[in-house]
């Protein structure tokens, strides 16, 4: 097996690992945002919008990164015929 192929296999494994990590973080952020934006709160002035906004911005960053990783993984898997 040539060096380039080994490097690409390593990149694929790293991309999959990072994808799983970010996907887990995104799921946690979604739960956190839902708890911060409690729909059962009668007084909307008590909602912690600032915290929710920060978490939502992080979620947006993660989703963009996940899309890039998904595309990279797909291309590498096609290259290897997986």
Secondary structure, 3 states (H helix, E strand, C coil): CCHHHHHHHHHHHHHHHHHHHHHHHHHHHHHHHHHHCCCCCCCHHHCCHHHHHHHHHHHHHHHHHHHHHHHHHHHHHHHHCC
